[in-house]
Amino acid sequence: MKDQKTLLLENALHIVHDMSCEKLFLFLNDLQECRWFTHAAISSRDRIVIVVPREADIRDVKLKTACCAVVPSWSGNQTRFSRIKYAFLSAVMNNVIQSTSRVVCVLGPHGKPHLDTITIHDLRQSWSEDFPFDVELLIHNRAFHTVMAVVDIALDIGALGREGKSVGTIFVIGDADAVMKSSRQVVFNPFKGYPKRERLITVGHVVESVKELAKLDGAIIISGEGVVEAAGRHLEASPVTEKKFGGLGARHRSAAGITRKTNAVAIVVSESTGRVTLFQRGRILATLEPQISRRMV
């Protein structure tokens, strides 16, 4: 008799076929689940995209030959809807799907070994104004890889805060010269004077420094190449005032304003909810929601 995971996956594959969907995204948590998938009696593997935490060690599993693609995801705890959107961002970036694709997802609770949910998404129209997913501009931005690296950092801050306390902050990525001209230093710039190689957002100690400095007032400015230019900057672009931003605070309005004035992308971490919001050209492109229950409060 087939186990629940196999039965659920087979039913999801029937949906993929019947609704002419392009891909099925299967969310797995660890090495053991990946081994289950490689040995399971499953057909249509050429339509299956495996989503695994970025830090999962799957080197001993021939996963790439057992499916059509493997997409790395943030390893932290997000809501299911947020996990799906993050996976779509990564998949579009890696040309696994298009920003107009129709996709089926199979997943379970974060960190749990069972699958219990099937969702269907048309990326052209599945997203509401409350949870937008409008990333066509972002995909073609030269700073996209840097943006995704900063999204991971922002999700960590949103989920965990810092030293058990919630933290809100703004990251501004790309068009750094214009952003610096449209902002001013509120506190001493801790990154001034260091070589570029020591300010890369992909370096471990820089990531930890950025998380710590997120507690400061002001924005953190990062070049499109991933070099941290400054922290503690006050953004002087006029904040947006449209009604559609009526429920958002000063950080979000300032982030929208700086992306309207420059070609930068802004990422805001909400201090109250932990929600991560991406802005470009004065518009909300996407929202991602980490679970904040892991905060030590």
C-alpha positions in Angstrom: 0.0 0.0 0.0 1.3 3.5 -0.9 2.1 5.9 1.9 0.3 9.2 2.3 3.1 11.3 0.8 3.2 9.3 -2.4 -0.6 9.3 -2.7 -0.8 13.1 -2.2 2.0 13.6 -4.8 0.3 11.4 -7.3 -3.0 13.3 -6.9 -1.1 16.6 -7.3 0.5 15.3 -10.6 -3.0 14.5 -11.9 -4.0 18.1 -11.2 -0.8 19.3 -13.1 -1.9 17.2 -16.1 -5.6 18.0 -16.0 -5.1 21.8 -15.6 -2.2 22.0 -18.0 0.2 23.4 -15.3 3.9 23.6 -16.2 5.5 22.4 -13.0 4.8 20.8 -9.6 6.8 22.3 -6.7 7.5 19.7 -3.9 8.7 21.2 -0.6 11.1 18.9 1.3 12.9 19.6 4.6 15.9 17.4 4.9 18.1 14.6 3.6 15.8 11.9 4.8 12.8 13.3 2.8 15.0 13.7 -0.3 16.0 10.1 0.0 12.3 9.1 0.2 11.6 11.1 -3.0 14.5 9.5 -5.0 13.3 6.0 -4.1 9.5 6.6 -4.4 7.6 5.0 -7.2 6.6 8.3 -8.8 6.0 9.1 -12.5 6.3 12.4 -14.4 9.5 13.4 -12.6 10.3 15.7 -15.4 7.5 18.0 -14.2 8.6 18.1 -10.5 10.7 20.9 -9.0 12.2 20.1 -5.5 12.4 22.9 -3.0 14.8 22.4 -0.2 16.3 24.6 2.5 19.5 26.3 1.3 21.5 24.8 4.2 20.3 21.2 3.7 23.2 18.8 3.0 21.9 16.7 0.0 25.3 15.9 -1.6 24.8 12.2 -1.1 21.4 12.1 -2.8 21.2 12.1 -6.6 18.3 14.6 -6.4 19.0 16.5 -9.6 18.7 13.4 -11.7 15.4 12.4 -10.0 13.5 15.7 -10.9 13.6 18.5 -13.4 15.2 21.1 -11.0 16.2 21.8 -7.4 15.4 25.2 -6.0 17.1 26.4 -2.8 15.0 28.2 -0.3 15.5 30.2 2.9 16.1 27.7 5.7 14.1 29.5 8.3 10.4 29.2 9.4 8.0 31.0 7.1 4.2 30.8 6.6 3.3 28.3 3.9 2.2 31.1 1.6 5.5 32.9 2.1 7.5 29.7 1.5 5.7 29.3 -1.8 6.4 32.9 -2.9 10.0 32.7 -2.0 10.4 29.5 -4.0 8.7 31.2 -7.0 11.2 34.1 -6.7 14.1 31.7 -6.8 12.7 29.6 -9.6 12.0 32.6 -11.8 15.5 33.9 -11.2 16.9 30.5 -12.3 14.7 30.2 -15.3 12.9 27.2 -13.9 9.5 28.9 -14.5 8.3 32.2 -15.9 6.6 35.0 -14.0 3.4 34.0 -15.9 3.5 30.2 -15.2 0.8 28.1 -13.7 2.2 25.9 -10.9 1.0 23.3 -8.4 2.6 23.1 -5.0 2.7 20.2 -2.5 4.0 21.0 1.0 3.5 20.4 4.7 4.3 22.4 7.9 7.8 23.8 8.1 10.2 21.2 9.6 7.6 18.4 9.8 8.1 15.2 7.8 4.5 15.0 6.4 2.8 16.5 3.4 -0.8 17.7 3.8 -1.4 20.6 1.4 -1.9 21.0 -2.4 -2.2 24.5 -3.8 -2.6 25.8 -7.4 -1.1 29.1 -8.6 -1.4 31.1 -11.7 1.4 33.6 -11.3 -0.4 36.1 -13.5 -3.4 36.5 -11.2 -3.1 34.5 -7.9 -1.9 37.4 -5.8 -4.1 40.0 -4.1 -3.2 43.6 -3.2 -2.6 42.4 0.4 -0.1 39.8 -0.7 1.3 41.0 -4.0 3.7 39.1 -6.2 4.6 41.4 -9.1 8.3 40.6 -9.8 8.7 41.0 -13.5 10.8 44.2 -13.0 12.8 42.7 -10.2 13.8 39.6 -12.3 15.5 41.8 -14.8 17.3 43.9 -12.3 21.1 43.5 -12.4 21.1 43.5 -8.6 18.7 40.5 -8.3 21.2 38.1 -6.7 22.1 40.8 -4.1 18.4 41.4 -3.5 17.8 37.7 -2.8 20.8 37.6 -0.4 19.4 40.6 1.5 15.9 39.0 1.5 17.4 36.1 3.5 18.9 38.4 6.0 15.6 40.4 6.3 13.7 37.2 6.9 16.1 36.2 9.7 15.6 39.6 11.3 11.9 39.4 10.9 11.7 35.9 12.4 14.2 36.2 15.2 14.7 39.9 15.8 17.9 40.6 17.7 18.7 39.3 21.2 15.0 38.3 21.5 13.6 41.7 20.7 11.7 42.7 17.5 13.6 44.8 15.0 12.4 46.9 12.1 14.8 48.2 9.4 15.2 49.3 5.7 17.7 47.9 3.2 18.2 49.8 0.0 19.9 47.9 -2.8 21.4 49.2 -6.1 21.9 52.6 -7.6 24.0 53.4 -4.5 25.4 56.7 -5.7 22.0 58.2 -6.2 20.7 56.7 -2.9 23.7 58.2 -1.0 22.9 61.6 -2.5 19.3 61.2 -1.5 20.1 60.4 2.1 22.2 61.6 5.0 24.2 60.0 7.8 22.3 59.8 11.2 25.1 58.1 13.1 28.8 57.3 12.4 29.0 55.0 9.3 30.5 51.7 10.6 31.4 50.6 7.0 33.4 53.7 6.0 37.0 53.1 5.1 36.9 49.3 4.8 38.0 47.7 1.5 35.1 46.5 -0.7 36.0 42.8 -0.3 35.5 43.2 3.5 32.0 44.7 3.0 30.4 42.1 0.8 27.0 41.0 1.9 27.8 37.4 1.1 30.6 37.3 3.8 29.5 35.7 7.1 30.9 38.4 9.5 29.3 41.1 7.3 25.9 39.4 7.5 26.2 39.3 11.3 27.3 42.9 11.5 24.4 44.0 9.3 21.9 42.1 11.5 23.3 43.9 14.6 23.4 47.3 12.9 19.7 46.8 11.8 18.9 48.0 15.4 20.1 51.5 14.5 17.8 54.2 13.2 18.0 54.7 9.5 18.6 52.6 6.4 21.4 50.2 5.3 22.6 51.0 1.8 24.0 48.2 -0.4 25.4 48.4 -3.9 24.0 46.2 -6.7 27.3 44.2 -6.5 26.6 43.4 -2.8 29.0 45.9 -1.2 27.6 47.5 2.0 28.1 51.2 1.6 26.6 52.6 4.8 24.3 52.0 7.8 22.3 54.5 9.8 21.2 56.6 6.8 18.1 58.8 6.8 16.3 58.7 3.5 15.5 62.1 2.2 13.3 61.2 -0.7 9.7 62.3 -0.2 7.6 59.4 1.3 4.7 58.3 -0.7 1.2 59.3 0.4 -1.2 57.4 -1.8 -4.2 55.8 -0.2 -3.0 52.3 -1.1 -0.2 52.8 1.4 -2.6 54.0 4.1 -2.0 51.0 6.4 1.8 51.2 6.2 4.2 53.1 8.5 7.0 55.6 8.0 9.6 53.0 7.0 7.4 51.6 4.2 6.5 55.0 2.9 10.2 56.1 2.9 11.2 52.9 1.2 8.6 53.4 -1.5 9.8 57.0 -1.9 13.5 56.2 -2.4 12.6 53.6 -5.0 10.5 56.1 -6.8 13.3 58.7 -6.9 16.1 56.2 -7.7 16.5 52.9 -9.5 17.1 51.0 -6.2 15.1 48.2 -4.7 14.1 48.6 -1.0 13.4 45.8 1.5 11.6 46.7 4.7 11.3 44.5 7.8 8.3 45.4 9.9 9.1 45.7 13.6 5.5 44.8 14.6 4.8 41.8 12.4 8.2 40.6 11.0 6.8 40.9 7.5 9.3 41.5 4.8 8.2 43.8 1.9 10.0 44.5 -1.4 9.6 47.8 -3.2 10.6 49.0 -6.6 9.6 52.1 -8.5 7.4 53.1 -5.6 5.4 49.9 -5.8 5.1 46.9 -3.5 6.5 43.9 -5.5 6.1 41.1 -2.9 5.6 40.4 0.7 7.1 37.5 2.7 6.1 36.5 6.2 8.4 34.6 8.6 6.9 33.0 11.6 7.9 35.1 14.6 7.1 32.5 17.2 10.7 31.6 17.3 11.6 34.9 18.9 12.8 34.5 22.5 10.2 36.7 24.1 
